[in-house]
Amino acid sequence: MKTNLLLLADAYKYSHHKLYYPGTTTIYSYLESRGGLFDNTVFYGLQYYLKEYLQGPAFTKEDIDEAEELMRGVFGRSDVFKRSNFEYILKQHGGHLPVKIKAVAEGTSVPVHQALMTIENTDPACFWLTNFLETLLMQVWYPSTVATLSFEMKKIVEKYFELTSDDDARSAINFVLNDFGFRGVSSVESAGLGGSAHLVNFMGSDTVYASRFAQKYYNAKQVYGMSVPATEHSIMTLLGQAGENEVFGHVLEAYPEGILSCVSDSYNIFNAVENLWGEMFRDQILNRKGALVIRPDSGDPIQTLLKVFDILFDKFGFTINSKGYRMLPPQVRVIQGDGVDHESIPAIYETLKSKGIAAANLVLGMGGALLQKVNRDTQKFALKCSYAEVNGKPVHVKKAPMEMNAEGEMIPSFKTSKAGKLKLVMEEGTFKTMALDASHLPDQLETVFENGSLTREHTFEQVRERAEHSLANALKKNQALPIN
């Protein structure tokens, strides 16, 4: 059953039809990232909201009835929710929303402080509708932020593979950072949005629904989230510590070929690596057709990894690659899935590099830190009105607050907004926001939705291609590390 769109706004939005100045006929607003953890934002996820909530007849008379009853309880009065506003859209537009939305192509990495999307009403009687939709459309911050975080981690992976690993190892980069976040998110919808946002950049994922999400809302032609057989602690501890070696042997027999990941810290990770994997099962591992991926899952990630690698190099040997770094035999790899986030990843790789260990020995798993440990302020998303028409006259609208800093001084706020109708252009290789009529350069904001219909649709393949293009450009500009 489709969610009632009329219930998907902040409560105060329902009062705004009376609060806009009399004579208002147009409200035009824009979305931007006002800064944040990273200096660029990968735009992704809008198409889902357009398809799931806004396209076609967006609501029915029954939805109006439900909203009217609920709003009477919300406000304790009957003069806030204006039923006739929504009945007008039903009658005049068949329930199709009279708004126009323009946006940068999804998958594109855009510097912060630039317009990513604009929205305006196309019917003067529905001026109130533009920002009524803010609450829902603002949620694009989530998939965009996850896509950005994943993108920035890929820049780090690319950097360290370039520095420490053979060129033929680069084909594995798509599977280096794996999404382990489904169990840590707040909803199935979050898993689909956030999980598919990660798949914009990588292909390793245990969030199965993310692949279906990409197919359903972005017409993905293939399954992008790929995984391997892997154990969990309920398997490894089933016979107790005394039976750990029997379980290890059984696991190897269960999947004698292909990649197999095995969590190995149930009791003592170093004993497991040295005496079980490194001695008891060493020959069996080296004779496998495929890699055993050993997973430590507790302790300090850097110190634990260093000791694990020391033991593995001693027990299984190593080669020196073309960059001068140690590589384990292809039958042995390590995955770190505990304590992995945007701060620990570069620290892990830098430490491995300092110890002469190639990045290609390691893959990573990232759970809540990837899909849940983000919020709207990670990239400081905001949607603000910048243009209006009141009593037939155009008005350039902006806010420019002053704020007090820690020293008690009044300074301009970072929340200062832009004014006028806007366009996003590509000038000298970078995105810039300017007035709609200020330049002959083409607008990078394309109309994606108008009067209830999608006018531009992106496939998941196109989204990934744009992210790859943005990544290549970023690496050329030596933007390999995130800013704090």
C-alpha positions as CSV (number, residue, x, y, z in Angstrom):
1,M,0.0,0.0,0.0
2,K,1.4,3.4,-1.0
3,T,2.3,5.7,1.8
4,N,0.0,8.8,2.0
5,L,2.1,11.6,0.7
6,L,0.0,14.1,2.6
7,L,1.4,12.8,5.8
8,L,5.0,13.1,4.8
9,A,5.8,16.7,5.8
10,D,6.8,18.4,9.0
11,A,3.8,19.6,10.9
12,Y,4.5,23.3,10.6
13,K,4.4,23.0,6.7
14,Y,0.6,22.6,6.8
15,S,0.3,26.1,8.2
16,H,2.4,27.8,5.5
17,H,-0.3,28.4,3.0
18,K,-1.6,31.1,5.2
19,L,1.8,32.4,6.3
20,Y,3.3,33.2,2.9
21,Y,2.7,36.9,2.1
22,P,-0.6,37.6,0.3
23,G,-0.1,37.6,-3.5
24,T,2.7,35.0,-3.5
25,T,2.4,32.9,-6.7
26,T,5.8,31.3,-7.1
27,I,8.3,29.6,-4.7
28,Y,11.6,28.4,-6.1
29,S,14.0,26.6,-3.9
30,Y,17.4,24.8,-4.3
31,L,19.3,22.0,-2.5
32,E,22.9,22.2,-1.7
33,S,25.6,20.7,0.6
34,R,26.8,23.6,2.7
35,G,30.1,21.9,3.5
36,G,30.8,19.0,5.9
37,L,33.2,16.1,6.3
38,F,34.1,16.0,2.6
39,D,34.7,18.7,0.1
40,N,32.6,17.1,-2.6
41,T,29.2,15.4,-2.6
42,V,28.1,12.5,-4.8
43,F,24.4,13.2,-5.7
44,Y,22.3,10.0,-5.6
45,G,18.9,8.7,-4.7
46,L,16.4,11.4,-6.0
47,Q,15.0,9.1,-8.6
48,Y,13.8,6.7,-5.9
49,Y,11.8,9.4,-4.2
50,L,10.3,10.6,-7.4
51,K,9.3,7.1,-8.4
52,E,8.1,5.9,-5.0
53,Y,6.3,9.0,-3.8
54,L,5.8,11.7,-6.4
55,Q,5.1,10.4,-9.9
56,G,1.6,9.9,-11.3
57,P,-1.4,10.7,-9.2
58,A,0.4,11.3,-5.9
59,F,-2.6,11.1,-3.6
60,T,-6.4,10.4,-3.6
61,K,-9.5,11.7,-2.0
62,E,-9.1,9.1,0.7
63,D,-5.6,10.4,1.4
64,I,-7.1,13.8,1.9
65,D,-9.7,12.5,4.3
66,E,-7.0,10.7,6.3
67,A,-4.8,13.7,6.5
68,E,-7.6,16.0,7.5
69,E,-8.6,13.9,10.4
70,L,-5.0,13.4,11.6
71,M,-4.1,17.1,11.3
72,R,-7.1,18.0,13.3
73,G,-5.6,16.0,16.1
74,V,-2.0,17.3,15.5
75,F,-3.0,20.9,15.8
76,G,-6.1,20.6,18.0
77,R,-7.9,22.9,15.6
78,S,-9.5,22.7,12.2
79,D,-8.2,25.9,10.5
80,V,-4.6,24.8,9.7
81,F,-4.9,21.9,7.3
82,K,-6.6,23.4,4.2
83,R,-8.4,20.6,2.4
84,S,-9.2,22.7,-0.6
85,N,-5.5,23.0,-1.5
86,F,-5.2,19.3,-2.1
87,E,-8.7,19.0,-3.7
88,Y,-7.6,21.7,-6.2
89,I,-4.7,19.5,-7.3
90,L,-7.0,16.5,-7.6
91,K,-9.5,18.4,-9.7
92,Q,-7.2,20.5,-11.8
93,H,-4.3,18.1,-12.2
94,G,-5.7,14.7,-11.6
95,G,-3.5,14.4,-8.5
96,H,-0.4,15.1,-10.5
97,L,1.9,17.4,-8.6
98,P,2.3,20.8,-10.4
99,V,6.0,21.2,-9.7
100,K,9.2,21.2,-11.7
101,I,12.4,19.6,-10.4
102,K,15.8,20.0,-11.9
103,A,18.9,18.1,-10.7
104,V,22.5,17.3,-11.5
105,A,22.9,13.9,-13.0
106,E,23.0,11.2,-10.4
107,G,26.4,9.7,-9.7
108,T,28.1,13.1,-10.3
109,S,30.5,14.4,-7.6
110,V,30.0,18.1,-7.1
111,P,32.0,20.5,-4.9
112,V,30.1,21.6,-1.7
113,H,28.3,24.9,-1.7
114,Q,26.9,24.3,-5.2
115,A,23.3,23.8,-6.2
116,L,22.4,20.1,-6.7
117,M,18.7,20.4,-7.3
118,T,16.0,23.0,-7.7
119,I,12.2,22.8,-7.3
120,E,9.4,25.3,-8.2
121,N,5.7,25.2,-8.6
122,T,4.2,25.3,-12.1
123,D,0.7,26.4,-11.0
124,P,0.5,29.8,-9.3
125,A,-2.3,28.5,-7.0
126,C,0.2,25.9,-5.6
127,F,3.0,28.2,-4.5
128,W,2.8,26.5,-1.0
129,L,3.6,23.1,-2.5
130,T,7.3,23.7,-3.3
131,N,8.5,23.7,0.2
132,F,5.8,21.4,1.5
133,L,7.8,18.8,-0.4
134,E,11.0,19.8,1.4
135,T,10.7,17.3,4.2
136,L,10.5,14.3,1.8
137,L,12.9,15.5,-0.8
138,M,15.5,16.5,1.8
139,Q,15.9,12.9,2.6
140,V,18.1,12.6,-0.5
141,W,20.8,13.7,1.9
142,Y,21.0,10.1,3.1
143,P,21.8,8.1,-0.1
144,S,24.0,11.1,-1.3
145,T,26.0,11.1,1.9
146,V,26.5,7.3,1.8
147,A,27.5,7.5,-1.8
148,T,29.9,10.3,-0.9
149,L,31.4,8.4,2.0
150,S,31.9,5.3,-0.2
151,F,33.3,7.4,-3.0
152,E,35.9,9.0,-0.6
153,M,36.9,5.6,0.7
154,K,37.4,4.4,-2.9
155,K,39.8,7.3,-3.5
156,I,41.9,6.1,-0.5
157,V,41.9,2.5,-1.7
158,E,42.9,3.6,-5.2
159,K,45.7,5.7,-3.7
160,Y,47.3,2.8,-1.7
161,F,46.8,0.2,-4.5
162,E,48.6,2.6,-6.8
163,L,51.5,3.0,-4.3
164,T,51.9,-0.6,-3.0
165,S,50.3,-3.1,-5.4
166,D,50.9,-4.5,-8.8
167,D,48.8,-3.0,-11.6
168,D,47.0,-6.4,-12.2
169,A,45.7,-6.2,-8.6
170,R,43.6,-3.2,-9.4
171,S,40.9,-5.3,-10.9
172,A,40.0,-6.3,-7.3
173,I,39.4,-2.8,-6.1
174,N,35.7,-3.0,-6.8
175,F,35.5,-5.7,-4.1
176,V,37.8,-4.2,-1.5
177,L,35.2,-2.3,0.6
178,N,32.3,-4.6,1.5
179,D,28.9,-3.4,2.9
180,F,28.1,-5.2,6.1
181,G,25.5,-2.6,7.2
182,F,22.0,-4.1,6.7
183,R,21.6,-5.2,10.4
184,G,22.8,-1.8,11.6
185,V,20.4,0.5,9.7
186,S,17.1,1.9,10.9
187,S,14.9,0.4,8.2
188,V,14.7,-1.8,5.1
189,E,14.3,1.4,3.1
190,S,17.6,2.6,4.5
191,A,19.2,-0.6,3.5
192,G,18.0,-0.2,-0.1
193,L,19.0,3.4,-0.3
194,G,22.2,3.3,1.6
195,G,23.2,-0.1,0.3
196,S,22.7,0.8,-3.4
197,A,24.5,4.1,-2.7
198,H,27.6,2.1,-1.8
199,L,27.1,0.0,-5.0
200,V,27.6,3.2,-7.0
201,N,31.3,2.9,-6.2
202,F,32.0,-0.7,-5.1
203,M,30.5,-4.2,-5.8
204,G,31.2,-6.0,-2.5
205,S,28.1,-6.2,-0.4
206,D,26.2,-8.4,2.0
207,T,23.1,-6.2,1.8
208,V,21.2,-8.3,-0.7
209,Y,18.2,-5.9,-0.9
210,A,20.5,-3.2,-2.3
211,S,20.9,-5.1,-5.5
212,R,17.2,-5.5,-5.9
213,F,16.7,-1.8,-5.1
214,A,19.0,-0.8,-7.9
215,Q,17.1,-3.1,-10.3
216,K,13.7,-1.8,-9.3
217,Y,14.4,2.0,-9.2
218,Y,17.4,2.3,-11.5
219,N,16.8,-0.5,-14.0
220,A,20.2,-2.1,-13.1
221,K,21.0,-4.7,-15.8
222,Q,22.9,-7.0,-13.4
223,V,23.4,-7.8,-9.8
224,Y,26.0,-5.3,-8.5
225,G,26.2,-6.4,-4.8
226,M,28.3,-9.6,-4.8
227,S,29.5,-11.7,-1.8
228,V,31.2,-15.0,-0.9
229,P,30.6,-17.9,1.4
230,A,31.5,-16.8,4.9
231,T,31.3,-18.1,8.5
232,E,29.9,-16.4,11.6
233,H,30.7,-17.1,15.3
234,S,27.7,-19.4,15.7
235,I,29.4,-21.7,13.3
236,M,32.9,-21.4,14.6
237,T,32.0,-21.9,18.3
238,L,29.6,-24.8,17.9
239,L,32.0,-27.4,19.3
240,G,33.6,-25.1,21.9
241,Q,37.3,-24.2,22.1
242,A,38.4,-27.8,22.2
243,G,36.7,-28.5,18.9
244,E,37.8,-25.4,17.1
245,N,40.2,-27.4,14.9
246,E,37.4,-29.7,13.8
247,V,35.2,-26.8,12.8
248,F,38.1,-25.3,10.8
249,G,38.6,-28.5,9.0
250,H,34.9,-28.9,8.3
251,V,34.6,-25.3,6.9
252,L,37.5,-26.0,4.5
253,E,35.8,-29.1,3.3
254,A,32.4,-27.4,2.9
255,Y,33.7,-25.1,0.3
256,P,36.9,-26.6,-1.1
257,E,37.0,-24.2,-4.1
258,G,36.5,-20.5,-4.5
259,I,36.8,-17.7,-2.1
260,L,35.9,-18.6,1.5
261,S,35.9,-16.1,4.4
262,C,36.3,-17.4,7.9
263,V,36.0,-15.4,11.2
264,S,38.9,-16.7,13.3
265,D,38.9,-14.8,16.6
266,S,36.4,-16.9,18.6
267,Y,39.0,-17.6,21.2
268,N,42.5,-16.4,20.2
269,I,43.0,-15.0,16.7
270,F,46.8,-15.4,16.8
271,N,46.7,-19.0,17.9
272,A,44.2,-19.7,15.1
273,V,46.4,-18.0,12.5
274,E,49.6,-19.5,13.7
275,N,48.7,-23.1,14.8
276,L,45.5,-23.9,12.9
277,W,45.6,-22.1,9.6
278,G,49.4,-21.7,9.6
279,E,50.3,-25.3,10.5
280,M,47.4,-27.8,10.8
281,F,45.7,-26.7,7.6
282,R,48.5,-25.0,5.8
283,D,49.0,-27.5,3.0
284,Q,45.2,-27.8,2.5
285,I,44.9,-24.1,2.1
286,L,47.8,-23.8,-0.3
287,N,46.3,-26.5,-2.4
288,R,42.9,-24.8,-2.6
289,K,41.6,-23.4,-5.9
290,G,40.6,-20.1,-4.4
291,A,41.5,-17.9,-1.4
292,L,40.9,-18.4,2.2
293,V,40.1,-15.0,3.6
294,I,40.9,-14.9,7.4
295,R,38.9,-12.5,9.4
296,P,40.0,-11.0,12.8
297,D,36.9,-9.4,14.4
298,S,38.1,-7.9,17.7
299,G,40.9,-5.8,19.1
300,D,42.7,-2.8,17.8
301,P,42.4,-3.1,14.0
302,I,45.9,-1.8,13.2
303,Q,47.9,-3.7,15.9
304,T,45.9,-6.9,15.3
305,L,46.4,-6.7,11.5
306,L,50.1,-6.2,11.9
307,K,50.5,-9.3,14.0
308,V,48.2,-11.4,11.8
309,F,50.3,-10.4,8.8
310,D,53.5,-11.1,10.5
311,I,52.3,-14.7,11.4
312,L,50.9,-15.3,7.9
313,F,54.1,-14.1,6.2
314,D,56.1,-16.5,8.4
315,K,53.8,-19.4,7.9
316,F,52.8,-19.1,4.3
317,G,55.8,-17.1,2.9
318,F,55.5,-14.1,0.6
319,T,56.7,-12.5,-2.6
320,I,57.9,-9.0,-3.3
321,N,55.8,-7.3,-5.9
322,S,56.8,-4.8,-8.6
323,K,56.3,-1.9,-6.1
324,G,58.6,-3.5,-3.5
325,Y,55.9,-4.6,-1.1
326,R,55.1,-8.1,0.4
327,M,52.3,-10.2,-1.0
328,L,50.9,-13.3,0.5
329,P,50.3,-16.3,-1.7
330,P,47.0,-16.0,-3.7
331,Q,45.4,-18.7,-1.6
332,V,45.5,-16.4,1.6
333,R,44.0,-13.0,2.2
334,V,42.8,-11.0,5.2
335,I,39.5,-9.1,5.8
336,Q,39.1,-6.5,8.5
337,G,35.5,-5.9,9.4
338,D,35.7,-4.5,12.9
339,G,36.5,-0.9,13.7
340,V,36.4,0.1,10.1
341,D,35.4,3.7,9.3
342,H,36.5,6.8,7.3
343,E,39.2,7.5,9.9
344,S,40.6,4.0,10.4
345,I,40.8,3.1,6.7
346,P,43.6,5.5,5.7
347,A,45.4,4.8,9.0
348,I,45.3,1.1,8.3
349,Y,46.6,1.4,4.8
350,E,49.3,3.9,5.8
351,T,50.5,1.6,8.5
352,L,50.6,-1.4,6.2
353,K,52.6,0.7,3.7
354,S,55.1,1.7,6.4
355,K,55.6,-2.0,7.2
356,G,56.1,-3.0,3.5
357,I,52.8,-4.8,3.2
358,A,50.9,-4.4,-0.1
359,A,47.3,-3.1,0.1
360,A,46.1,-5.9,-2.1
361,N,46.6,-8.4,0.8
362,L,43.6,-6.8,2.6
363,V,39.9,-6.4,2.0
364,L,37.6,-4.4,4.3
365,G,34.0,-4.7,5.7
366,M,32.2,-1.6,6.8
367,G,28.8,-1.9,8.6
368,G,27.1,0.8,10.6
369,A,29.9,3.3,9.9
370,L,29.0,3.1,6.2
371,L,25.2,3.0,6.3
372,Q,24.2,4.4,9.7
373,K,26.9,6.6,11.2
374,V,26.0,9.6,9.0
375,N,23.4,12.3,9.4
376,R,22.2,15.4,7.5
377,D,25.0,17.5,8.9
378,T,27.7,15.1,7.7
379,Q,27.5,17.1,4.5
380,K,25.3,19.9,5.9
381,F,22.5,19.5,3.4
382,A,19.9,22.3,3.2
383,L,17.0,23.2,0.9
384,K,16.3,27.0,0.8
385,C,14.0,29.3,-1.1
386,S,16.0,31.7,-3.4
387,Y,13.3,33.1,-5.7
388,A,9.7,34.1,-5.5
389,E,7.0,36.0,-7.3
390,V,4.8,38.2,-5.1
391,N,2.0,40.3,-6.6
392,G,3.4,39.8,-10.0
393,K,6.9,41.0,-9.1
394,P,10.1,38.8,-9.0
395,V,11.8,38.7,-5.6
396,H,15.4,37.4,-5.0
397,V,15.2,35.7,-1.7
398,K,18.0,34.8,0.7
399,K,19.0,34.5,4.3
400,A,22.2,36.0,5.7
401,P,22.3,35.4,9.4
402,M,25.0,36.7,11.7
403,E,26.1,34.3,14.5
404,M,28.2,34.4,17.6
405,N,31.4,32.4,17.7
406,A,33.1,30.9,20.7
407,E,34.9,34.2,21.3
408,G,31.7,36.1,21.5
409,E,32.2,37.8,18.1
410,M,29.4,38.2,15.6
411,I,30.4,36.7,12.2
412,P,28.5,35.7,9.0
413,S,27.0,32.3,9.3
414,F,27.8,29.4,6.9
415,K,24.0,29.1,6.6
416,T,23.9,32.2,4.3
417,S,21.9,31.1,1.3
418,K,21.9,32.0,-2.4
419,A,19.5,34.3,-4.2
420,G,17.6,34.2,-7.5
421,K,17.0,31.4,-10.0
422,L,20.2,29.3,-10.3
423,K,22.1,27.2,-12.7
424,L,25.0,24.8,-12.2
425,V,27.7,25.1,-14.9
426,M,31.0,23.5,-15.7
427,E,33.6,26.2,-15.9
428,E,37.3,25.5,-16.4
429,G,36.8,21.9,-15.3
430,T,34.8,22.6,-12.1
431,F,31.2,23.0,-11.1
432,K,30.0,26.5,-10.3
433,T,26.6,27.9,-9.3
434,M,25.5,31.1,-10.8
435,A,22.4,33.1,-11.7
436,L,20.3,31.4,-14.4
437,D,20.8,34.2,-16.9
438,A,24.5,34.9,-16.0
439,S,26.3,32.7,-18.5
440,H,26.0,31.1,-21.9
441,L,27.3,27.9,-20.4
442,P,24.8,25.0,-20.4
443,D,23.0,24.3,-17.2
444,Q,24.1,21.0,-15.6
445,L,20.8,20.8,-13.8
446,E,18.4,18.8,-16.0
447,T,14.6,18.7,-15.6
448,V,13.9,15.2,-14.1
449,F,10.3,15.7,-13.0
450,E,7.5,17.9,-14.2
451,N,3.8,17.9,-13.4
452,G,3.7,14.4,-12.0
453,S,6.0,12.7,-14.6
454,L,9.7,11.7,-14.7
455,T,11.2,13.5,-17.6
456,R,14.7,12.1,-17.3
457,E,15.6,8.7,-15.9
458,H,19.0,7.3,-15.0
459,T,20.1,3.7,-15.2
460,F,22.3,2.3,-12.5
461,E,25.0,1.7,-15.1
462,Q,24.9,5.4,-16.0
463,V,25.1,6.4,-12.3
464,R,28.2,4.1,-11.8
465,E,29.8,5.5,-14.9
466,R,29.5,9.0,-13.7
467,A,30.9,8.2,-10.3
468,E,33.9,6.4,-12.0
469,H,34.4,9.5,-14.2
470,S,34.3,11.8,-11.1
471,L,36.7,9.5,-9.3
472,A,39.2,9.6,-12.2
473,N,39.1,13.4,-12.3
474,A,39.5,13.6,-8.5
475,L,42.5,11.3,-8.6
476,K,44.1,13.4,-11.4
477,K,43.7,16.4,-9.1
478,N,45.4,14.5,-6.3
479,Q,42.3,14.7,-4.1
480,A,43.0,11.3,-2.6
481,L,42.2,12.0,1.1
482,P,39.1,13.4,2.7
483,I,39.2,16.7,4.6
484,N,38.3,17.0,8.3
